């Protein structure tokens, strides 16, 4: 298990962003080249390793390799050597566990009930590298019949593994609202069309719509995090931009909230005279754990190996793209009471947690 700690700390030093991962890809590939696998690079910034056990079916394991544009403030001896970049979401740990598991697979290939495919992907934090990998057809060509992923998760007991059948993480979409009014000097405000007031009205209407559209017990998020408007204190704003997020656990709820936002924009446009344009990207689908495969996992692992997550998380994950293609289960590996993911102080006890994660992943190899 020493290797998984070493790998994590070496990877933590070289965080890279999006699909531009030359050092990370070179590191991962150098470790895989010593193993009994066929290495592929289906998309930019990816490394896939196929271990052929001579079986009809294949199990896949995902590891995300990209980091975040954060300036690290952990004071770790193996802190980021790339200024402005940091592994603040645990992807260094995910990649290290997958490499350690690949070493185990290489040593025990003849004993395994399935072939194994490792998907080391880019761009989980940005454009969805999982979706791009799926589009290459690699899952179909390698006869993948199930896929697993594991994510480090603050707030859960250190070293424990959690999941739930059905919805585990949200569908996520980014919202942008552009409001165009008419800018005039504030002394002649009645002659203008105030884009700032229109933005305030829009936020208030959107919050009311979100509360009324769905039952209060149904988890969802519709919130704005940034408003940019105007040019000067004494000039009526001629333009506003609102940036926000829409998250839900079903396509039906997502569609309902999106329609509600369109109606809100129309009302604001009529009431203020401003031009209001709404853009929502498709985002990532919800992480939806395949119910039958989940029960296979839980019964096969035995009592105590997997804890039942009481509530889904409103965070999003592009692992969901794999689940659109084949049955899959996504797990949370608890890291205890740490800083939250994406914080520039995020860290975890790798010596305690990563070996337990690898041992859990090994068990998934042998499930019926």
C-alpha positions in Angstrom: 0.0 0.0 0.0 3.0 2.3 0.1 2.6 3.0 -3.6 -0.8 4.6 -3.3 0.5 7.2 -0.8 3.6 7.9 -2.9 1.5 8.3 -6.0 -1.0 10.7 -4.3 1.8 12.9 -3.1 3.6 13.0 -6.4 0.4 13.8 -8.2 -0.5 16.5 -5.7 2.7 18.4 -6.6 1.7 18.6 -10.3 -2.0 19.8 -10.5 -3.1 20.6 -14.1 -6.4 21.9 -15.4 -9.2 20.7 -17.8 -7.7 18.6 -20.6 -4.3 20.1 -20.5 -2.6 17.4 -18.3 0.8 16.6 -19.9 2.7 15.9 -16.6 -0.2 14.0 -15.1 -0.8 11.9 -18.2 2.9 11.1 -18.5 3.1 10.1 -14.8 0.0 7.8 -15.1 1.2 6.3 -18.3 4.7 5.6 -16.9 3.2 3.5 -14.1 0.8 1.6 -16.4 3.6 0.8 -18.9 5.1 -1.6 -16.5 1.8 -3.6 -16.1 0.1 -6.2 -18.3 -2.3 -3.9 -20.1 -3.0 -2.2 -23.4 -2.8 1.6 -23.1 -5.0 3.9 -25.1 -5.5 7.7 -25.3 -8.9 8.1 -26.8 -9.2 11.8 -26.1 -6.8 14.6 -25.2 -5.7 14.4 -21.6 -6.9 10.8 -21.1 -5.2 7.5 -20.4 -7.2 4.2 -20.6 -5.7 0.8 -19.7 -7.3 -2.4 -20.7 -6.4 -5.6 -18.8 -7.5 -8.6 -20.9 -8.3 -11.6 -18.6 -9.8 -13.5 -21.6 -13.4 -13.1 -20.4 -16.5 -12.1 -22.2 -17.3 -9.1 -20.0 -15.4 -6.1 -18.6 -15.7 -4.0 -15.5 -14.6 -0.4 -15.7 -13.1 1.9 -13.0 -13.1 5.7 -13.4 -10.4 8.1 -12.0 -10.5 11.9 -12.7 -7.1 13.6 -13.1 -7.8 17.3 -13.4 -7.3 19.9 -10.7 -8.7 23.3 -9.9 -7.5 26.9 -10.4 -6.9 27.5 -6.7 -3.8 28.8 -4.9 -3.0 26.1 -2.3 -2.7 27.1 1.4 -2.1 23.8 3.1 1.7 24.1 4.0 2.1 20.4 3.0 5.6 19.3 2.2 4.2 18.0 -1.1 2.1 21.1 -1.9 1.4 22.2 -5.4 4.4 23.2 -7.5 2.2 24.8 -10.1 1.2 28.3 -8.9 -2.5 28.9 -9.0 -3.4 25.2 -9.5 -4.3 22.8 -6.7 -5.8 19.3 -6.3 -8.6 20.7 -4.1 -11.2 18.0 -4.9 -9.3 14.8 -4.2 -8.6 13.8 -7.8 -5.0 13.1 -6.9 -6.3 10.5 -4.4 -8.7 9.0 -7.0 -6.0 8.6 -9.5 -3.5 7.1 -7.0 -6.1 4.5 -5.8 -6.8 3.6 -9.4 -3.1 3.1 -10.1 -2.7 0.9 -7.0 -5.7 -1.1 -8.1 -4.3 -1.5 -11.6 -1.1 -2.9 -10.0 -3.2 -5.5 -8.2 -5.1 -6.4 -11.3 -1.9 -6.9 -13.2 -0.6 -9.3 -10.6 -3.9 -11.2 -10.3 -5.3 -11.1 -13.8 -5.9 -14.8 -14.2 -8.0 -15.0 -11.0 -10.4 -12.3 -12.1 -14.0 -13.0 -13.3 -13.9 -10.1 -15.8 -11.5 -8.1 -17.9 -10.8 -4.7 -16.4 -10.8 -1.2 -18.0 -9.4 1.8 -16.3 -10.6 5.2 -17.4 -8.2 8.0 -16.3 -10.1 11.0 -17.6 -9.6 14.8 -17.9 -12.0 17.7 -17.5 -14.4 16.5 -14.7 -14.3 20.0 -13.3 -15.0 21.8 -16.6 -16.5 20.3 -19.8 -17.2 16.7 -18.8 -14.4 14.4 -20.0 -16.5 11.4 -19.2 -19.0 12.4 -21.8 -16.2 12.8 -24.4 -14.8 9.4 -23.5 -18.2 7.8 -23.9 -18.6 9.3 -27.3 -15.5 7.4 -28.5 -17.3 4.1 -28.0 -14.6 2.7 -25.8 -17.1 1.2 -23.4 -18.8 -0.7 -26.2 -15.6 -1.9 -27.9 -14.2 -3.2 -24.6 -17.6 -4.9 -23.7 -18.0 -3.0 -20.4 -21.0 -4.2 -18.5 -20.6 -2.3 -15.2 -18.7 0.8 -14.1 -17.6 2.0 -10.7 -16.3 5.3 -9.4 -15.2 6.5 -5.9 -15.0 10.1 -4.7 -13.3 11.4 -1.5 -16.0 13.0 0.6 -15.7 15.4 3.6 -18.1 15.0 6.5 -18.4 11.2 6.4 -16.4 9.1 8.9 -12.8 8.6 7.7 -12.3 5.4 5.7 -16.0 4.5 5.4 -17.7 4.0 2.0 -21.2 5.3 1.3 -23.7 5.1 -1.5 -27.4 4.8 -2.2 -29.5 3.2 -5.0 -31.1 5.6 -7.4 -30.3 9.4 -7.2 -27.0 10.2 -5.5 -25.9 13.4 -7.1 -27.8 16.2 -8.9 -28.2 17.2 -12.5 -26.5 20.5 -12.8 -26.9 23.4 -15.2 -25.3 26.8 -15.3 -27.7 29.7 -15.8 -26.8 33.0 -17.4 -29.3 35.9 -17.6 -28.4 38.9 -19.7 -30.6 42.0 -19.2 -30.3 45.0 -21.6 -32.0 48.3 -20.6 -31.4 51.9 -21.5 -28.7 53.9 -19.7 -29.3 57.5 -18.8 -28.0 60.0 -16.3 -29.6 59.3 -12.9 -31.2 62.8 -12.9 -33.3 61.6 -15.9 -34.0 58.1 -14.6 -37.6 58.1 -15.7 -36.3 58.2 -19.3 -34.2 55.1 -18.9 -34.9 51.3 -18.5 -33.1 50.2 -15.3 -31.3 46.9 -15.9 -30.2 46.7 -12.2 -33.8 47.0 -10.9 -34.8 44.4 -13.5 -32.1 42.0 -12.2 -33.3 42.5 -8.6 -36.9 41.8 -9.6 -35.8 38.7 -11.5 -34.0 37.2 -8.6 -37.0 37.8 -6.3 -39.4 36.3 -8.8 -37.1 33.3 -9.4 -36.8 32.5 -5.7 -40.6 32.7 -5.3 -41.1 30.4 -8.4 -38.6 27.9 -7.0 -40.4 27.7 -3.7 -43.8 27.2 -5.3 -42.8 24.9 -8.2 -41.9 21.8 -6.2 -42.7 20.3 -2.8 -40.3 21.6 -0.1 -39.1 18.1 0.7 -37.8 17.6 -2.9 -34.0 18.5 -3.0 -33.1 21.1 -5.6 -31.1 24.3 -6.0 -32.0 27.4 -8.0 -29.7 30.2 -6.9 -27.7 33.1 -8.3 -24.2 33.7 -7.1 -23.0 36.7 -9.1 -24.6 39.9 -10.4 -22.7 42.4 -12.5 -24.5 45.7 -13.4 -23.9 49.3 -14.4 -21.0 51.6 -14.9 -21.3 54.4 -12.4 -23.2 55.4 -9.3 -24.9 58.3 -11.0 -26.0 56.4 -14.2 -29.0 54.2 -14.6 -27.6 50.7 -15.4 -28.0 49.7 -19.1 -26.9 46.1 -18.7 -26.9 43.4 -16.0 -25.6 39.9 -16.0 -26.7 37.2 -13.5 -24.8 34.0 -13.1 -26.4 31.1 -11.2 -27.0 27.3 -11.0 -30.0 25.0 -11.4 -29.7 21.6 -9.8 -32.3 18.8 -9.4 -32.5 15.0 -9.3 -34.9 14.3 -12.1 -35.4 15.4 -15.7 -39.0 16.3 -14.9 -38.0 18.6 -12.0 -35.3 20.2 -14.2 -37.7 20.8 -17.0 -40.3 22.3 -14.7 -37.8 24.7 -13.1 -36.3 25.7 -16.5 -39.8 26.5 -17.8 -40.5 28.5 -14.6 -37.3 30.5 -15.2 -38.4 31.2 -18.8 -41.7 32.5 -17.6 -40.0 34.6 -14.9 -37.8 36.2 -17.6 -40.8 37.0 -19.8 -42.6 38.7 -16.8 -39.6 40.8 -16.0 -39.3 41.8 -19.6 -42.9 42.9 -19.7 -42.8 44.7 -16.4 -39.5 46.6 -16.9 -39.3 47.1 -20.7 -35.8 45.6 -20.6 -34.7 42.9 -22.9 -34.1 39.6 -20.9 -32.2 36.6 -22.3 -31.8 33.4 -20.5 -29.3 30.7 -21.3 -29.0 27.3 -19.5 -26.5 24.8 -20.6 -27.3 21.1 -20.5 -24.8 20.4 -17.8 -24.2 16.9 -16.3 -27.0 14.3 -15.9 -27.8 13.2 -12.4 -25.6 10.5 -10.9 -28.2 7.7 -10.7 -26.9 4.4 -9.2 -28.3 1.4 -11.0 -30.6 -0.2 -8.5 -30.0 -3.9 -9.4 -26.2 -3.4 -9.6 -26.3 -1.6 -6.3 -28.0 -4.5 -4.6 -25.5 -6.9 -6.1 -22.7 -4.8 -4.7 -24.3 -4.5 -1.2 -25.1 -8.2 -0.9 -21.7 -9.2 -2.3 -19.7 -7.0 0.0 -21.4 -8.2 3.1 -22.4 -6.4 6.3 -20.5 -3.3 7.2 -18.6 -2.8 4.0 -21.0 -0.3 2.5 -23.1 2.3 4.4 -26.4 3.6 3.0 -26.2 7.3 2.3 -29.4 8.9 3.8 -29.7 11.8 1.3 -28.5 12.5 -2.1 -25.9 15.3 -2.6 -26.7 18.5 -4.5 -23.2 18.4 -6.0 -22.7 17.3 -9.6 -20.4 14.7 -11.2 -19.7 13.8 -14.8 -19.5 10.1 -13.8 -23.2 10.2 -14.7 -22.3 10.1 -18.4 -20.9 6.5 -17.9 -24.1 5.6 -16.2 -26.0 6.7 -19.3 -24.2 3.9 -21.2 -23.8 1.0 -18.8 -25.0 0.2 -15.3 -22.8 2.0 -12.7 -22.5 2.7 -9.0 -20.7 5.8 -7.6 -19.4 5.7 -4.0 -18.3 8.3 -1.5 -15.2 7.5 0.6 -15.3 9.5 3.8 -12.4 11.7 4.8 -13.8 12.9 8.1 -13.9 16.4 9.4 -11.9 18.3 6.8 -12.2 21.4 4.8 -14.8 21.2 2.1 -14.0 20.2 -1.5 -12.7 23.0 -3.6 -11.4 24.9 -0.6 -7.7 25.9 -1.0 -7.0 24.3 2.4 -8.5 20.9 1.5 -6.4 17.9 2.6 -7.0 14.4 4.1 -5.2 11.7 5.9 -4.0 9.7 2.9 -2.2 7.1 5.0 -5.5 6.2 6.7 -8.0 6.6 3.9 -6.4 5.7 0.6 -5.4 2.1 1.6 -9.0 1.5 2.7 -10.3 2.8 -0.6 -8.0 0.5 -2.5 -9.2 -2.5 -0.5 -12.8 -1.6 -1.1 -12.1 -1.3 -4.9 -10.4 -4.7 -4.9 -13.6 -6.3 -3.6 -15.6 -4.9 -6.5 -13.5 -6.9 -8.9 -14.8 -10.2 -7.6 -18.6 -9.5 -7.3 -20.9 -12.0 -9.1 
